[in-house]
């Protein structure tokens, strides 16, 4: 296995259970570093929604992932976690978490299981491709190393959070072998807005809670965070794919934000028709409809360069604006800060067992493949499932020899 993330480790577990001798190579001093980061705010292992709806989250890649996820569905992944002494629970949003709510206990138990199964680990080994004889080549602190395994799984991840080990450097290596690799792009990422200096200094880091965002026909409830450069957070991530594609194709795009999506236009208008008296508009909005200072600031910012006009709106027009705040986004945040990446090895390059058609004996899984999904457990589920599917493919290839 080249890559010690969820896909590589799951493949190692299945292969070792099938009596294969397994070695996991990883460029970092320890495995599972991005997996650990995923649990920083609570490890969202998978999701509890019905499988057909679950698969739809993968968009155009759903059919390519269906067989793998059918073979390791969310319930099976929950049972696997339970077997490691980490029972799971379903949160109010339908997301599934280990009871410990973090990655480290699960990863420790998993590594103990792999060690007991005889899995070996070679750390600080950076894969550099193949040498002139076709052997796998690694750069290590002690110099170059080559190996000739019976089969290899490539599970090197995407290109987000490169400091944790997945820098996407493998893309050029595979492309040089004639393998089609879709460009790696940020997914579940933040976006760049041209904030005024005042807004940036005053509100960077402030949350926008219980909002709804709309783009490209999609409406998503959730939360967001104002950053110095723009917006990020769960609600924004949920529409990041269409937003990214629109900005890449046509330039700046407008994200609509509803600050009070649970209030009807009539209800908002009624509250805003109350006499304002001598109150400033900001004070009135805070008291009448409970807008936070950041939300009020966002309203004003959306009117730049003439925010004073907001005070001239009728109650009805102001109510409409509160639930349709246009935010002009001019760019996508760097892939290094994205939660995941889109792009990767085209599925046409793989057979049904996740083996590379142009490199027999070499398999690929996880975020290296050309799929993307929103946060909510879908990213990890597909990584685990494709790793397991590739491992079964490797065992099948051994049986045919």
Buried (B, 14 or more C-beta within 10 A) or exposed (E): BBBBBBBBBBBBBBBBEBEBEBBBBBBBEBBBBBBBBBBEEBBBBBBBBEEEEBBEBBEEBBEBBBBBBEEBBBEBBBEBBEEBBBEBEBBEBEBBBBEBBBBEBBBBBBBEBBEEBEBEBBBBBBBBBBEEEEEBBBBBEEEEBEEEBEBBBBBBBBBBBBEBBBBBBBBEBBEEBEBBBBEBBBBBBBBBBBBBEEBBEBBBEBBBBBBBBBBEEEBBBBEBBBBEBBBBBBBBBBBBBBBBBBBEEEEEBEBBBBBBBEBEEEEBBBBBBEEBEEEEBBEBBBEBBEBBEBBBBBBBBBBEEEBEEBBEBEBBEBBBBBBBBEBBBBBBBEBBBBBBBBBBBBBEBBEEBBBBEEBEEBBBBBBBBBBBBBBBBBBBBBBBBBBBBBBBBBBEBEEEE
